[in-house]
Amino acid sequence: MSTHSTYDLLRHFADSWGLLVMLVIFLVLAAWPLRPGQRGRNETAATMIFKDENDG
């Protein structure tokens, strides 16, 4: 019989590595649109809602 429950193991993981994993995922997702060569796609996405608007 193990002295550690599943909860204890998951809690230990969250305390030690979980925060680091979440930080790395956040940094990757935050930096994804800033990759080199993505300026054109970002501009297109930013102005997409105005595509069919009439200026007059």
N, C-alpha and C positions, 0 to 999 in steps of 0.2 A: 504494500500500500504506500502510495506516494504521500509525502507530507505537504507538497505544493498542489494547490488546486489550479484549475484552469484560470480562474480569476487572478490568482497570484502571479502566474506566469505572464498573462496578458498585461497586468499592471506593471510588472517589472520591465517588460518590453516597452510599454508606453513611456515609462519614466526614463528609460535609458536611450532608446533609439527612435521611438515614435515621433518625438518632437523634432529630431534631426531630419527624419524622413519627410515630415510635413513641411519643414523649412526648405529643404531642397526642392520639393515639388512646387512650392509657392514661388521660389526664385526662378525656376525654369519656366513656369507659366507666365510670370511677370515679364521675363526677358524675351519670350517667344516673339512678340510682335516687333521687337527691336533688332531682329537679326539683319545682317547686311543684305541688301538687295530686296528688301520688303517694302520700301518706301512707296512704290507704285501701287501695290496691293492695298496698303494701308490707306492711301489717298482715295482709291476707288471705294473701299469700304466706308470711309468717312463721309463721302459725298453721294453715296448710293441713294439715299432717301430723297435727294433733290433732282434725280435724273429726269423724271417726267414732268417737272414743274414748269409752267409757262412763265416767262419773264414779263408779260404784258398785262 
